[in-house]
Amino acid sequence: MVPAGTVTLCVEPGEVGAHASRGASSLAVRLEGARPEVHDHHAGEGSFARALAVLAAIRAHGLEPVAVTTVTRSNARDLRALASLLRARGCARWVIRWPLVDVGVEVDVPFTARVPRFGLAVPAVLAAAQDARARGLEVALEGFPRCALGPLAALARPTTRRAYAAPCRASQARPSCPAVDPVYMD
C-alpha cells in the first residue's frame, strides 16, 4: 500500500546517491504528464527530461521509484498515457493527488483555471488508476473523497486539509473518508 506523504521527493539526479547512502528504500519524482509539453507546463521548461533522469538514477541505485502527480485541468487527459510511461520506466508506485490551493497566495490565474472540477477530472483519474493497476503499479489517490472514486474508493488517502459537504453527515464512509480541500469546497 502506498503510504500518504511519506516518500521523499527528489528533483535532481545527483541527489539520489545521498538519499541511498542514508538508507532510503524509495524516492519520489514529480511527473505531471507523459509528454514534455504537459509536464514542463507545470514544472518548468526542461524538467521532463530531468524527471526521467531522476527516475533512471533512482533505479540505478537500486531504490524503488515512486511517481507523484497532481491533477490539473491541463494534465487530466494525459494521465492514462502517464500510467504507461511510469511502468515502462520502472515505477512500481504512483500517487495521484488532488491539488491543494494555498489560501492567501496571490496568483495571476483564477482558481477555476487551475483546479479542475471533480466531475470533469475524476473520470480521467479513475481510468488512469485502473490502467496503472492493470500494468502492475500500486496506486494511491490523495485528496479525493471516497464517494467520487467508485470501485477504487479503497485507494483514497487523506491530505492535511479536510472538509465535508452537508450530504456527508449521513455517510457511513465519513470516518474513513479523506474528504476534500476546504478551498475547493468553498
N, C-alpha and C positions, 0 to 999 in steps of 0.2 A: 504494500500500500504506500502511495506517495504521501509522505508527511507534509503538512502545510507549513510553509515558511521556514523550513529547517535546512534548506540547501544554500550553499554559498554561491553567489553569482560571480562568475569570472568573466572579465571583459577583454583581457589581453592574453594571448598565448603564453607569454613569458611568465605570467602569474601562476600557471598550473603547477610547475615544479615545486614552488614554495608551499603550495597547499598540499601537494602529495607528500612532501618531506615532513609536514606537520601531522600526517596521519589521515588526511581526508580520504574518504572512500568514494565520494561522488562530488561533482561540481556542476553547477548550473550555468547555462548560457542563455542569454536573451535572444530569441528568434521570433520576429514579428511577421514573417512572411516567407514563402518558399522561393521568392524571386528577389533579386537585389532592389528593384524599384519599389517593391512593397515594404521590405524590411528597412531599407535606407530612408524611406519617407518618415519612418517613426524614430529611427535610431541614428540617423546621420549618414551622409554620403560615405561609401566605402565600408560601412560597418557590417554589411552582409558577408563580405569576404573575410573580415576579421572574425566574425562569429563562427564561420565554418572552420577557420584556422584554430580557434579555441576548441571546438568540438574535436578536431583531429588531435590536438595536444592532450586533451583530457583522455582520449582513448590511448594515445601513445604512452601515457604514464600509467596505464592500467586502471584508471578510475572510471566510474560509471558516469556518463554524461546525462544530465537532466536538462531538458529544454523548458523554458518558461516563455509563455506568450500571453500578452494582454490583448483582449479582443477590442477592436475599434470598428468604427463604421467602414474604414477603408481596408481592413485586412480580413474581415469575416469571410468573404468569398474565397480567400486564398488558404483558409485553414486546412481544407482537405488535402490540398497539394502539399502543405507543410507536413502533414502526417506521413506522407510517402517519403519526403526528403529526410525527415528525422530518422525513420527506420533505416533508410539507405546509408545514413551517416553514423549508425551505431547507437542511437539513443534507445534506451530501454524505458525511460520515464518522461512524461510530458505533463506539465502543469499549465492549464489554460485558465487565465484569470480574467475576471470582470474588472473593468477599470474603476479605480477609486479616484474621486475628484478631490483635489486639495481645496478646502474651503478658505476663502480669503486670498487666494493667489490669483493675481490678475493675469489673464491670458488674452491673446488677440483673437481667439476662436471661440464662438459661443459653445456652451455646454452641449447643445443638441448636435453640433457639428463634430464633437469629439467622442461623445459617448453614444453608442447605438441603443436602440430600443430593444428590450428583451425579445419582443415578438419578431423582430427582424433578424437579430443576430443569433439567438439561441438555436434555431433550426440548423444553421451552418455549424455551430459549435457541436451540436449533437451528432451531425453527420461526420464531422472530423473526428470526434471522440470514438464513434463506432468504428470508423475506418482504422484509426490508430490501434484500437484494441484488437481488431481483426488481424492487424500486422504484428501483434505481439507487444505493443507498447502498453505500459501501465499509465493510466490517465487519472489526473485529479482535476476537478473543476472548482476553482476558488471564487467565492463571492456570488454564486448563483443560488437562488432559492430552490429547494428540493422540488417544489411543485412545478417548476419550469423545466425540469430535467427528465420527466417521464421515467422510462426504464433505466436511465442512468443516474437516478437520484442518489444512489449509494456512493457515487463518485464525488458528491458535494463536500467541499471543505470550507470552513468559515474564514473570514478575514477579521481584522481588528475592529471594524465598524459595522454595526448591525442595526437594521430597522425592520419592523414588520408592518404590513398593511392591516387595515381593520379586519378583512376576512381571515387573517392568520390567527386571530384569537381563538377560533374554534378548531383550528387544525391540530390533529393528533401528532403531526410531524414537527410541530413548532419546537419542542425541546431539543431536537437534534438538527433543526434546520439552520443553515448558515445565514439565512435572511438576505437582505440586500444593503447596499451602501445607503445611508440616510440621505445623502445629497441626491442620489438617483430617485429615492422615494419621494422627495420633495418635488 
